[in-house]
């Protein structure tokens, strides 16, 4: 099963993240699809998870010993599919089917795709599902862990906080919530739509162990995600401070790229930037 840190420092993570970003740009361009910004902001998180944190076997995606990863922000599907293809769950050529008619590779992650645990997209559902999986694992004496990637915008949802309360109450130290805190949601900046601060204190008040990291620093991400559980009998929340559209200068921090699709010129310029940074 896949596990342990990569040799050679953080460069393998950086290479993996660049490939994820390039695939996302190709996929969203070809499909004329949206959510490129949210995919780019979490590419580094996915690179670390699949490159050195999660226990998984791409040849046995239903292995009962596997760690579970729930992408609660299901609209980041392009990045998730790119990471799964890179991890060997299915051939990379399947990425060409993203958002195609009749394709299982839908615009929100969909069960049936190897490596996808559950269909998501209606925000606020992923953490509750992850809590149920974690509780089942604890009560069944199983050794797997459950990771859930949330958007900051979906922390507006009451169901997210009900799940957070549930996890703290049941002392689910086998669950990790990772918040892609890029500060921008669909129609505005988080602080203007519904301010979440003091964000870390809120999670701590629900009896979670909290770590705040630079979500684009591979060393910080790996260290925080390797240190799970951070405290015995407490769930873990990793608040990853990220940048919407990270990796492409004209997309970074721009609200428009939540829904805008890259045209041919955007694609060419973005891929050139990624190549120069590599």
N, C-alpha and C positions, 0 to 999 in steps of 0.2 A: 504494500500500500504506500501511496505517496505521503511523505512526511519529512520532517527535519529541515534545517536551513540549507540554502544553496551554498556551495563552495564558490570562492572567488568574490567574496564581498557582496555588494548590492548590484553589481553590473548585470547579472542575469535577470534580476527584477526589472531593471531599467529597460533591457532589451525586450522583455516580455510585455511591458507596459507600452512601449512604442509600437509593437506589433498589434496589440489590442486597439490602440488609437487609430492606426492606419486601417485596420479592418473595419472599424466603426465608420470611418469617413467613407470608405468604398461602399459599405452596405447602405448607409443612409442616403448617399448620393444616388446609387442605382435604384433604390426603392422610392426615392423622393419622400423620405420619411423624416420625422422630427426626433427630438430628444437627444441630439448629438451632444449638447452641452453637458447634460447629466451623465452621459456615458463617459465623456472624457474626464469628468471630475473624479470618477471612481475607478479609473483604469489602474492606477497604482495600487489601490486597495486589492483589486482582483488579482493583480500580478503577484502580490505577496501571499495572499491566501492560497492560490493554487500552486504557487512556486515553492512554498516552504512551511505552510501552517496546516492545511487541511489533510486529514487522512482520507484517501480515496483510491479507488482502483477503476480507471476509465473502462476497463474491459468487463468490470462487474459493477455497473452503476447502482445496482440494488443491494450491494453487499451490506448485510445488517450491521457490520462493524464500522461502516463509513461515518465520517462526520457529515452532518447535514448543513447545507447552506441555503437559506431562504432569501431571495432577492425581493424584499418587501416593496422596494421602489421598482416595480415590474416594468416601468416604462424605459428602464435602462437595459432593455433586452439585448440590443446590439452588442453592447460590451460584454454581457454575460455569455452570449453565444460565441463571441470571439475568444473569450477566455476558455470556454469549454472545448472549443475546437483545438486550441493551442495545447490544452491538457490531454488531448487524445480521445475525447468522448465520441467524436464523430469527425469525418474528413472535413478539412477546411473548405473544400468546394461546396459543401452544404451551405456555407454562409451566403452564397449567391441566391439562395432561396428565401432570404430574409424579406418578409412582408409580401411574398409572391402569393397569388391566388391559390388556395388549396394547400399551401405550405404549412407544416407544423411550426415553422420558425416565425411565429407571429410577432407583431410589434410590441407586445407585452409577453414576458416569459410564460411559456406554456408547457404544462406537463405532457409527457410523451416525447419531448426532446431529451435524449440521454443526458443525465446530469442535472436536469431541472426537477427539483423535488415537488413543487406545487405551482399551479398557475397563479399569478398575482397581477396586480394592476390597479385594483380598487384599493386606494391607499388606506393604511391602518390595519390591514389584515395579516401582514406577514409576521409581525411580532407575536400576536396571539397564537398563530399556528405553531411558531417556533417554541413558544412556551409549552404548548401541549406535547410536542415532541420531546422536549427536555424533561417534562414531568414523567412521561412514559418511560424515558430512559432511566431516570433516577429510580422509579419504583420497580423497574424490571432489572435493576442491577447491571445495566448496559454501560459500556465505557465510552460511547460516542458523545461528541459535543455538538451543539447546535449554534450556528452563526446566523444572524439576520442582519442584512444591510438595509438601513432605513434612509429615506430622504429627510432633510430638515423640515420640509413643508408638511410631510405626513405626521410630524409631531404636533400638528394642529388638531389631529384626530383624537377624540376621546378614547377610542378603542386601543390606541397605542399606550395611553396611560393606565387603562384598566389592565392591560397585559403587564405593564411595568410593575404595578401594584401586586399582581398575581405572582410574578416571578420572585419578588422580594419576600412575599409572605411564605412561599413554598421553598425558599432558600435554594433556588435553582442555580447552583454554581457551575452547571454544565452548559449554560447559555451565555452567548456573547452578542450584544447589540452593537452594531457599528453604524454610527451616524455619519453620513456623507454631508457634512455641514459646509455647503458651498455658499450659503447665505442668500441664495436666489431660488424662488419657487415660481410656479407657472405665470403668475401675473404681477410679480413685483419682488422687491427685496424682503427677506423674512422679517427684518426689524420693522418694516412698514406695514406688512400684511398682518402679522401677529407675532410680536416679539417674544422669543423663547428665553431670553436671558432673565435671571441667571440660570443658564441651561444645565451646567454640571451639578449645581446645587439641587436642582429639581430631581435628577436621577438619584443623587445621594439620599434625598429625603424619602425616596421610595425603597431604600435599603439596597442600593446597587453600589458596587465598587466602580469607580470612574477613573479613566485616564484620558487626558486630552493630548492629542498629538498633531503634528504637521502631517496631513494626509497625503503629502507628496514626498515625504522623507522616508525612504525605504527602511533605513535603519530604525527609525522611531516606530514605524508600523510593525516591523518584524519583532522588535523588542516587546511592544505592548501586546501583540497578539500571541506571542510565545508564552507570556506570563499569565496564563489562564488556567485555573481561576486565580484572580488577583488576591481574593480573600476567601477563605473557606466558608461555605454556606451562604455566599452572596453571588448573585448574578453580576456579570461584568458589562459595563458600557464603555465603548471606545468612541470618544467624540473626535472625529477626524476633520480637522479644519482644512478645507479644500477650496479650489477655485473652479467655478463653473467654466467649462470649455478649456480646461488646463491642457497646455501643450501646443495650442494654436493661438498665436498672439491676437488675431482679430476676433476670436471667439471668447477669449478669457474675460470673465466678469460681465458679459453682455447678455441681458435678458432675452434679446431677440432669438438667441440660439437655443432657447428651450423648445421652440416650435419650428424654427426655420430649417430648411434643408439645404445642404451645400450643393451649389450648382457646379458646373464643370470647372469654372475658374477658381471657385472657392476650394474645390478638391485639389486642384493642381497646386495652388499656393500653400494649402495646409500640409500636403504630403511633402512638399519641398522643405518646409520648416522642420518637420519631423526627421527628415533625412539629414538635414544640416545639424540637428541636435544630436543625432545618433553617431 
